[in-house]
């Protein structure tokens, strides 16, 4: 009931005590009015007195002060009539209307339950006397019933006769409203709730899809460089690179997809959410596969480094043992030093920087090969005289020529490099000028010959082989992959000196002669050297 119904109920003298109790439970502001209502029964008054304020208790006291009156039914004077026929007459006389029966006034007596006064036999009323209205029966309990503390006590009451027709209409309206409400709730449960639930599930799937896509894109960015960081010849298992590229392609295809726009029908929305969850699972699987593939490349690169270093160390040790007591002591000491460096690198390979590990291994393996070759080489034969190749300037049989020029760059005395006037050939010190193990290497841009096979040493991939002079001997040095010293200096924009034809560069103990038929470099102590041009290469 709304507020208007509550006000109407407490001001209607015909409202039952049960309804008053219900109003009291929801409208404390009407307690004083309820206490004054003629249908408020003693148990309800007791409860109102126990829970109400002073105003309510005053209303209860005033209500109890009112006298309880039981009005008799007043019979009007009736005209004289013949005495009624005996009840046990053998044959009752027929009559059109029943004979009037005088009504006696009942004496009110206390009752233990509300019992209406017995209805007398109807008596015709005179035209001048108004029939009395029967008052509501007084409630006189013999013992008060227990009162629950959760609300006002319930007084069982019979449905009073003569309740207004509007009460019945209200009940019918409430019943119809309840039916409409049940139907509406059923419709909501059948259509609206499933649709809202499906839409919520779809939106959650869209959010999860976006998160999975972002995670996969970050994973792609993190590992994309792995595929180009390790050449195939630096992998123990080259197929790992193929597997990585396939996993990367799958991941890139998955992140191209976008979530769909939510459909209108509930079954379609559920289908879309299921499809999104399948896509999420595929992206999570791809992310894990990509991480595994990248890790496999790194592991196979480590395996290559370990195997390559182990084999190179073993070969160097064999050469060392074979040349024991016969090789030049300096060459033997150089090989011993390189073996130690390679063993240290092998022991720390698991902690090595993977970005530079390949270059480090290639440099160590190349150095070991050169040192092993040095200790195995027989004593150098005299190179001057008849053993000198044709076309080689005899000055190589002497010491450093007078007038040799310095080719250091700028203010750095350790960086020595020059270019030939043709800019097709350049030579430089691969390391620090004056260091015993720093080779002098020469590069050529255009040429039609190959390096001597007997001088080429395996490098395990990722290296640049160059003709050089190191340790007084001609050798092919395997420098780490990338620009060689001459190209690197030119790329850096350094002012590389040009060695004019006829000039000699001082790379002590190596000297290089610039001539129109090529460059000639030799060791001024051992007199070994090489001559290189675009169409030929000789060494001695």
C-alpha positions as CSV (number, residue, x, y, z in Angstrom):
1,X,0.0,0.0,0.0
2,X,1.1,3.5,-0.7
3,X,0.8,6.5,1.7
4,X,-2.7,7.4,0.5
5,X,-3.9,3.8,1.1
6,X,-2.4,3.8,4.6
7,X,-4.1,7.1,5.5
8,X,-7.4,5.9,4.1
9,X,-7.1,2.6,6.1
10,X,-6.5,4.3,9.5
11,X,-9.3,6.8,9.0
12,X,-11.8,4.1,7.9
13,X,-13.7,3.0,11.0
14,X,-14.4,-0.3,9.3
15,X,-10.7,-1.2,8.9
16,X,-10.1,-4.5,10.8
17,X,-7.6,-4.9,13.6
18,X,-5.4,-7.1,11.4
19,X,-5.0,-4.4,8.7
20,X,-4.3,-1.8,11.5
21,X,-1.5,-4.1,12.8
22,X,0.0,-4.3,9.3
23,X,-0.2,-0.5,8.9
24,X,1.5,-0.2,12.3
25,X,4.4,-2.3,11.2
26,X,5.2,0.0,8.2
27,X,4.0,3.5,9.3
28,X,5.3,4.5,12.8
29,X,4.1,8.0,12.2
30,X,0.4,6.7,12.2
31,X,0.7,5.0,15.6
32,X,-1.2,7.7,17.5
33,X,-4.0,7.6,14.9
34,X,-4.1,3.8,15.1
35,X,-4.4,3.9,18.9
36,X,-7.5,6.1,18.6
37,X,-9.1,3.7,16.0
38,X,-12.2,2.0,17.2
39,X,-11.0,-1.4,15.9
40,X,-7.7,-1.3,17.7
41,X,-7.8,-4.3,20.0
42,X,-6.2,-4.4,23.5
43,X,-3.1,-6.5,22.4
44,X,-2.3,-3.9,19.7
45,X,-2.8,-1.1,22.2
46,X,-0.4,-2.8,24.6
47,X,2.2,-3.1,21.9
48,X,1.8,0.6,20.8
49,X,2.1,1.7,24.4
50,X,5.3,-0.4,24.8
51,X,7.1,0.9,21.7
52,X,5.6,4.4,21.1
53,X,6.6,7.8,22.3
54,X,4.6,10.0,24.8
55,X,2.1,11.1,22.1
56,X,1.3,7.4,21.3
57,X,1.0,6.5,24.9
58,X,-1.4,9.4,25.5
59,X,-3.5,8.2,22.6
60,X,-3.5,4.7,24.0
61,X,-4.6,6.0,27.4
62,X,-7.4,8.1,25.8
63,X,-8.5,5.1,23.8
64,X,-8.7,2.9,26.9
65,X,-10.7,5.6,28.8
66,X,-13.5,5.4,26.3
67,X,-16.4,3.1,27.7
68,X,-17.1,-0.1,25.9
69,X,-20.8,0.0,25.0
70,X,-22.7,-2.9,23.7
71,X,-25.9,-1.6,22.2
72,X,-29.0,-3.8,22.4
73,X,-31.2,-4.3,19.4
74,X,-34.3,-2.1,20.0
75,X,-37.6,-3.6,18.8
76,X,-40.3,-1.2,17.8
77,X,-43.9,-1.4,19.0
78,X,-45.9,-3.8,16.9
79,X,-49.7,-3.8,16.5
80,X,-51.7,-6.3,18.4
81,X,-51.9,-9.6,16.6
82,X,-53.4,-12.9,17.4
83,X,-51.4,-15.4,19.3
84,X,-49.2,-17.6,17.3
85,X,-50.3,-21.1,16.5
86,X,-48.9,-23.9,18.6
87,X,-45.6,-25.1,17.4
88,X,-46.7,-28.8,17.6
89,X,-49.9,-28.4,15.7
90,X,-50.8,-31.4,13.7
91,X,-51.4,-29.4,10.6
92,X,-49.9,-25.9,10.5
93,X,-52.0,-23.3,9.0
94,X,-50.6,-21.9,5.9
95,X,-49.7,-18.2,5.9
96,X,-48.4,-15.9,3.3
97,X,-45.9,-14.2,5.6
98,X,-44.3,-15.5,8.8
99,X,-45.9,-14.2,12.1
100,X,-43.8,-11.5,13.7
101,X,-41.9,-12.6,16.8
102,X,-41.2,-10.1,19.6
103,X,-37.5,-9.5,20.1
104,X,-36.1,-9.3,23.6
105,X,-33.0,-7.3,24.5
106,X,-30.0,-9.5,25.3
107,X,-28.1,-8.7,28.4
108,X,-24.5,-8.0,27.6
109,X,-22.1,-10.4,29.3
110,X,-18.3,-10.6,29.2
111,X,-16.9,-12.9,26.5
112,X,-13.6,-14.6,26.0
113,X,-13.7,-14.1,22.2
114,X,-15.6,-11.7,20.0
115,X,-19.0,-13.4,19.6
116,X,-21.7,-11.4,17.8
117,X,-25.0,-11.1,19.5
118,X,-27.6,-13.7,18.4
119,X,-29.7,-12.4,15.6
120,X,-33.4,-12.2,16.6
121,X,-36.1,-13.3,14.3
122,X,-36.8,-10.4,11.9
123,X,-39.5,-8.1,13.2
124,X,-41.4,-5.7,11.1
125,X,-40.4,-2.1,11.9
126,X,-42.8,0.7,12.2
127,X,-42.7,3.4,9.7
128,X,-41.8,5.9,12.3
129,X,-38.9,4.1,14.1
130,X,-35.3,3.9,12.6
131,X,-33.7,0.4,13.0
132,X,-30.5,0.6,15.1
133,X,-27.0,-0.1,13.7
134,X,-25.3,-3.0,15.4
135,X,-22.0,-1.8,16.9
136,X,-18.7,-3.8,16.5
137,X,-18.5,-6.4,19.3
138,X,-16.3,-5.4,22.2
139,X,-13.1,-7.3,22.7
140,X,-12.8,-8.6,26.2
141,X,-10.0,-11.1,26.5
142,X,-9.8,-13.3,29.6
143,X,-6.0,-13.4,29.3
144,X,-3.7,-11.4,26.9
145,X,-2.0,-13.5,24.3
146,X,1.8,-13.5,24.1
147,X,3.0,-10.5,22.0
148,X,5.9,-11.1,19.6
149,X,8.7,-8.6,19.9
150,X,9.2,-8.3,16.2
151,X,5.9,-6.4,15.6
152,X,2.4,-5.7,16.9
153,X,0.4,-8.8,18.1
154,X,-2.0,-10.4,15.7
155,X,-5.7,-10.4,16.6
156,X,-7.7,-13.1,14.8
157,X,-10.8,-11.4,13.5
158,X,-13.6,-12.6,11.4
159,X,-14.3,-10.8,8.2
160,X,-16.7,-8.1,9.2
161,X,-20.0,-8.1,7.4
162,X,-20.8,-5.1,5.2
163,X,-17.1,-4.4,4.1
164,X,-17.3,-1.8,1.4
165,X,-17.2,-3.1,-2.1
166,X,-14.1,-1.0,-2.8
167,X,-12.1,-3.4,-0.6
168,X,-13.0,-6.3,-2.8
169,X,-12.1,-4.2,-5.9
170,X,-8.8,-3.3,-4.4
171,X,-8.0,-7.0,-3.7
172,X,-9.0,-7.9,-7.3
173,X,-6.7,-5.1,-8.5
174,X,-3.8,-6.3,-6.4
175,X,-4.4,-9.8,-7.8
176,X,-4.4,-8.6,-11.3
177,X,-1.3,-6.5,-10.7
178,X,0.5,-9.5,-9.3
179,X,-0.4,-11.6,-12.4
180,X,0.9,-8.8,-14.6
181,X,4.1,-8.6,-12.5
182,X,4.7,-12.3,-12.7
183,X,4.2,-12.3,-16.5
184,X,6.6,-9.3,-16.8
185,X,9.2,-11.1,-14.7
186,X,8.8,-14.2,-16.8
187,X,9.4,-12.2,-20.0
188,X,12.4,-10.5,-18.5
189,X,13.8,-13.9,-17.4
190,X,13.2,-15.4,-20.8
191,X,14.5,-12.7,-23.1
192,X,16.2,-9.7,-21.4
193,X,18.3,-11.5,-18.8
194,X,19.9,-14.0,-21.3
195,X,20.6,-11.1,-23.7
196,X,22.2,-9.0,-21.0
197,X,24.2,-12.0,-19.8
198,X,25.4,-12.7,-23.4
199,X,26.4,-9.1,-24.0
200,X,28.3,-9.0,-20.7
201,X,30.2,-12.2,-21.7
202,X,30.9,-10.7,-25.1
203,X,32.3,-7.5,-23.7
204,X,34.5,-9.4,-21.3
205,X,35.8,-11.6,-24.2
206,X,36.6,-8.4,-26.2
207,X,38.6,-7.0,-23.3
208,X,40.5,-10.3,-22.9
209,X,41.1,-10.4,-26.6
210,X,42.7,-6.9,-26.6
211,X,45.0,-7.9,-23.6
212,X,46.1,-11.1,-25.3
213,X,46.8,-9.2,-28.6
214,X,48.9,-6.6,-26.7
215,X,50.9,-9.3,-25.0
216,X,51.6,-11.1,-28.3
217,X,52.7,-7.9,-30.0
218,X,55.1,-7.1,-27.2
219,X,56.5,-10.7,-27.5
220,X,57.0,-10.2,-31.2
221,X,58.9,-7.0,-30.7
222,X,61.1,-8.6,-28.0
223,X,62.2,-11.6,-30.1
224,X,62.0,-10.3,-33.7
225,X,65.7,-9.5,-33.8
226,X,66.7,-13.0,-32.8
227,X,66.2,-14.3,-36.3
228,X,68.8,-12.0,-37.8
229,X,71.2,-12.0,-34.8
230,X,72.5,-15.5,-35.4
231,X,73.7,-16.6,-38.9
232,X,72.8,-20.2,-39.8
233,X,76.5,-21.2,-39.8
234,X,76.6,-20.3,-36.1
235,X,73.8,-22.6,-35.1
236,X,74.3,-26.2,-34.1
237,X,70.9,-26.9,-35.5
238,X,70.1,-24.7,-38.4
239,X,66.4,-25.9,-38.5
240,X,65.8,-24.0,-35.3
241,X,65.9,-20.8,-37.4
242,X,63.2,-22.2,-39.7
243,X,61.0,-23.0,-36.8
244,X,61.4,-19.6,-35.3
245,X,60.6,-17.9,-38.6
246,X,57.4,-20.0,-38.9
247,X,56.3,-19.2,-35.3
248,X,57.0,-15.5,-35.9
249,X,54.9,-15.5,-39.1
250,X,52.0,-17.2,-37.2
251,X,52.1,-14.6,-34.4
252,X,52.2,-11.7,-36.9
253,X,49.1,-13.1,-38.7
254,X,47.2,-13.4,-35.4
255,X,47.7,-9.8,-34.3
256,X,46.2,-8.6,-37.5
257,X,42.7,-9.6,-36.4
258,X,40.3,-7.3,-34.6
259,X,37.3,-8.2,-32.5
260,X,33.9,-8.1,-34.3
261,X,31.0,-5.7,-33.6
262,X,28.5,-7.3,-31.3
263,X,25.6,-9.0,-33.1
264,X,21.9,-8.3,-32.3
265,X,20.6,-11.8,-31.6
266,X,21.6,-13.5,-28.3
267,X,22.7,-16.8,-29.9
268,X,25.0,-14.9,-32.3
269,X,26.5,-12.9,-29.4
270,X,27.3,-16.2,-27.6
271,X,28.9,-17.6,-30.8
272,X,31.0,-14.4,-31.2
273,X,32.2,-14.7,-27.5
274,X,33.1,-18.3,-28.1
275,X,35.0,-17.4,-31.2
276,X,36.9,-14.6,-29.4
277,X,37.9,-17.1,-26.7
278,X,39.3,-19.4,-29.4
279,X,41.3,-16.5,-30.8
280,X,42.6,-15.7,-27.3
281,X,43.7,-19.3,-26.8
282,X,45.4,-19.2,-30.2
283,X,47.3,-16.0,-29.3
284,X,48.4,-17.4,-26.0
285,X,49.6,-20.6,-27.6
286,X,51.5,-18.5,-30.3
287,X,53.1,-16.4,-27.6
288,X,54.4,-19.4,-25.8
289,X,55.6,-21.1,-29.1
290,X,57.4,-17.9,-30.1
291,X,59.2,-17.7,-26.8
292,X,60.2,-21.4,-27.1
293,X,61.5,-20.9,-30.7
294,X,63.5,-17.9,-29.8
295,X,65.0,-19.7,-26.8
296,X,65.8,-22.7,-29.0
297,X,67.9,-20.5,-31.4
298,X,69.9,-19.0,-28.5
299,X,70.5,-22.5,-27.1
300,X,71.7,-23.9,-30.4
301,X,73.9,-20.9,-30.8
302,X,75.5,-21.7,-27.4
303,X,75.9,-25.3,-28.5
304,X,77.7,-24.1,-31.7
305,X,80.0,-21.9,-29.6
306,X,80.9,-24.7,-27.2
307,X,81.5,-27.2,-30.0
308,X,83.5,-24.8,-32.1
309,X,85.8,-23.7,-29.2
310,X,86.2,-27.3,-28.0
311,X,87.3,-28.5,-31.5
312,X,89.6,-25.5,-32.0
313,X,91.3,-26.0,-28.6
314,X,91.8,-29.7,-29.3
315,X,93.4,-29.0,-32.7
316,X,95.7,-26.3,-31.3
317,X,96.8,-28.6,-28.5
318,X,97.6,-31.4,-31.0
319,X,99.7,-29.0,-33.0
320,X,101.4,-27.8,-29.8
321,X,102.3,-31.3,-28.8
322,X,103.5,-32.2,-32.3
323,X,105.9,-29.2,-32.4
324,X,107.2,-29.5,-28.9
325,X,110.9,-28.7,-28.8
326,X,111.0,-27.9,-32.5
327,X,108.9,-24.8,-33.0
328,X,110.1,-21.3,-32.4
329,X,109.7,-20.5,-28.7
330,X,107.9,-17.2,-29.4
331,X,105.4,-19.0,-31.6
332,X,105.0,-21.7,-29.0
333,X,104.3,-19.1,-26.3
334,X,101.8,-17.3,-28.5
335,X,99.9,-20.6,-29.1
336,X,99.9,-21.4,-25.4
337,X,98.5,-18.0,-24.6
338,X,95.7,-18.3,-27.2
339,X,94.8,-21.8,-25.9
340,X,94.4,-20.3,-22.4
341,X,92.1,-17.6,-23.7
342,X,89.9,-20.0,-25.6
343,X,89.6,-22.3,-22.5
344,X,88.5,-19.3,-20.4
345,X,85.9,-18.3,-23.0
346,X,84.6,-21.9,-23.1
347,X,84.3,-22.0,-19.4
348,X,82.2,-18.8,-19.3
349,X,80.2,-19.4,-22.5
350,X,76.9,-19.8,-20.7
351,X,77.3,-16.3,-19.1
352,X,78.6,-14.7,-22.4
353,X,76.8,-11.9,-24.1
354,X,75.0,-13.6,-26.9
355,X,75.1,-10.5,-29.1
356,X,79.0,-10.7,-29.3
357,X,79.6,-14.4,-28.7
358,X,79.8,-15.3,-32.3
359,X,82.4,-12.7,-33.1
360,X,84.4,-13.7,-30.0
361,X,84.4,-17.4,-31.0
362,X,85.3,-16.6,-34.6
363,X,88.3,-14.5,-33.5
364,X,89.6,-17.1,-31.0
365,X,89.3,-19.9,-33.5
366,X,91.0,-17.9,-36.2
367,X,93.8,-16.9,-33.8
368,X,94.3,-20.5,-32.7
369,X,94.5,-21.7,-36.3
370,X,97.1,-19.0,-37.1
371,X,99.2,-19.9,-34.0
372,X,98.9,-23.6,-34.7
373,X,100.1,-23.0,-38.2
374,X,103.1,-21.0,-37.0
375,X,104.3,-23.7,-34.7
376,X,104.0,-26.3,-37.4
377,X,105.7,-24.3,-40.1
378,X,109.3,-25.4,-41.0
379,X,112.1,-22.9,-40.6
380,X,111.6,-20.2,-43.2
381,X,113.7,-20.6,-46.3
382,X,115.7,-17.7,-47.6
383,X,113.3,-15.6,-49.6
384,X,115.7,-13.2,-51.2
385,X,117.7,-14.0,-54.3
386,X,116.3,-16.7,-56.6
387,X,113.3,-17.5,-54.3
388,X,111.9,-14.0,-54.8
389,X,108.9,-14.0,-57.2
390,X,109.3,-12.2,-60.4
391,X,108.1,-8.6,-60.4
392,X,108.7,-8.1,-56.7
393,X,110.9,-5.0,-55.9
394,X,114.3,-6.1,-54.5
395,X,113.9,-3.5,-51.7
396,X,112.0,-6.2,-49.7
397,X,115.3,-7.9,-49.0
398,X,116.5,-4.9,-47.1
399,X,115.4,-3.2,-44.0
400,X,112.9,-0.4,-43.7
401,X,113.6,2.0,-46.5
402,X,114.7,5.5,-45.8
403,X,112.0,8.0,-46.3
404,X,109.2,5.6,-45.2
405,X,106.2,7.8,-44.1
406,X,103.9,7.5,-41.1
407,X,100.2,6.8,-42.0
408,X,98.7,7.3,-38.6
409,X,95.3,9.1,-38.6
410,X,94.8,12.4,-36.9
411,X,96.0,12.6,-33.3
412,X,95.7,8.8,-32.7
413,X,99.2,7.3,-33.0
414,X,97.9,3.8,-32.7
415,X,95.6,4.0,-35.7
416,X,97.6,3.5,-38.9
417,X,95.9,3.1,-42.3
418,X,96.3,4.2,-45.9
419,X,94.6,4.1,-49.3
420,X,96.2,3.5,-52.7
421,X,95.6,6.4,-55.2
422,X,93.2,4.1,-57.1
423,X,91.1,3.7,-53.9
424,X,90.8,0.0,-54.9
425,X,93.2,-1.2,-52.2
426,X,93.8,-0.1,-48.6
427,X,96.0,-1.5,-45.8
428,X,95.8,-1.0,-42.1
429,X,97.0,-2.4,-38.8
430,X,94.2,-4.6,-37.3
431,X,94.8,-3.7,-33.7
432,X,97.4,-1.4,-32.1
433,X,100.3,-0.2,-34.1
434,X,103.6,-1.7,-32.8
435,X,101.9,-4.7,-31.0
436,X,103.6,-8.0,-31.8
437,X,100.3,-9.8,-32.5
438,X,98.7,-7.0,-34.5
439,X,98.6,-8.1,-38.2
440,X,98.9,-5.7,-41.1
441,X,95.9,-6.6,-43.4
442,X,95.1,-5.3,-46.9
443,X,91.6,-5.1,-48.5
444,X,90.8,-5.0,-52.1
445,X,87.5,-3.9,-53.7
446,X,87.7,-5.3,-57.2
447,X,89.8,-8.4,-58.0
448,X,89.8,-11.5,-60.1
449,X,91.7,-14.0,-57.9
450,X,91.1,-16.2,-54.9
451,X,93.0,-16.5,-51.6
452,X,95.6,-19.3,-51.6
453,X,93.8,-22.4,-50.3
454,X,96.9,-23.4,-48.2
455,X,96.6,-20.2,-46.3
456,X,92.9,-20.1,-45.6
457,X,91.9,-21.2,-42.1
458,X,88.3,-22.2,-41.0
459,X,86.6,-19.6,-38.9
460,X,83.3,-21.3,-38.1
461,X,81.3,-18.6,-40.0
462,X,80.8,-14.9,-39.4
463,X,84.3,-13.8,-40.3
464,X,86.2,-11.8,-42.9
465,X,89.4,-13.5,-44.3
466,X,92.1,-11.0,-45.4
467,X,95.7,-11.5,-46.6
468,X,98.1,-10.2,-44.0
469,X,101.5,-10.2,-42.4
470,X,101.6,-11.4,-38.8
471,X,104.5,-12.8,-36.8
472,X,106.9,-12.3,-39.7
473,X,104.8,-14.6,-41.9
474,X,102.2,-14.3,-44.7
475,X,98.8,-15.5,-43.5
476,X,95.1,-15.2,-44.1
477,X,93.7,-13.6,-41.0
478,X,90.0,-14.2,-40.1
479,X,88.7,-10.9,-38.7
480,X,85.3,-10.8,-37.0
481,X,82.4,-10.2,-39.4
482,X,81.7,-6.6,-40.2
483,X,83.8,-3.8,-41.9
484,X,87.5,-4.4,-42.0
485,X,89.8,-1.6,-40.6
486,X,90.3,0.3,-43.9
487,X,86.6,0.2,-44.8
488,X,85.6,1.0,-41.2
489,X,87.9,4.1,-41.2
490,X,86.5,5.4,-44.5
491,X,82.9,4.8,-43.3
492,X,83.6,6.7,-40.2
493,X,84.6,9.7,-42.2
494,X,88.2,9.7,-41.0
495,X,90.9,11.5,-43.1
496,X,92.6,8.3,-44.4
497,X,96.0,9.2,-45.9
498,X,96.6,8.3,-49.6
499,X,100.0,6.6,-50.2
500,X,101.2,8.1,-53.4
501,X,102.9,5.8,-56.0
502,X,106.6,5.3,-55.0
503,X,106.0,6.0,-51.3
504,X,106.6,3.4,-48.6
505,X,104.3,3.2,-45.5
506,X,105.9,2.6,-42.1
507,X,104.0,-0.1,-40.2
508,X,107.1,-1.2,-38.3
509,X,108.2,-3.9,-38.5
510,X,106.1,-4.1,-41.7
511,X,106.5,-1.8,-44.7
512,X,104.2,-1.4,-47.7
513,X,105.2,0.0,-51.1
514,X,102.6,1.8,-53.3
515,X,103.1,1.3,-57.0
516,X,101.1,1.4,-60.2
517,X,101.1,-2.4,-60.5
518,X,99.8,-2.9,-57.0
519,X,100.8,-2.8,-53.3
520,X,103.7,-4.8,-51.9
521,X,104.0,-5.4,-48.1
522,X,106.8,-7.3,-46.4
523,X,108.2,-7.9,-42.9
524,X,111.5,-6.0,-42.7
525,X,113.0,-8.7,-40.4
526,X,112.0,-12.0,-42.0
527,X,111.5,-10.4,-45.5
528,X,108.4,-12.5,-46.1
529,X,105.6,-10.6,-47.9
530,X,103.0,-10.4,-50.6
531,X,102.1,-8.4,-53.7
532,X,98.5,-7.7,-54.6
533,X,96.7,-6.0,-57.5
534,X,93.3,-6.3,-59.1
535,X,94.5,-9.2,-61.3
536,X,97.0,-11.2,-59.3
537,X,98.2,-12.1,-55.8
538,X,101.7,-13.6,-55.0
539,X,103.4,-14.2,-51.7
540,X,106.8,-15.5,-50.5
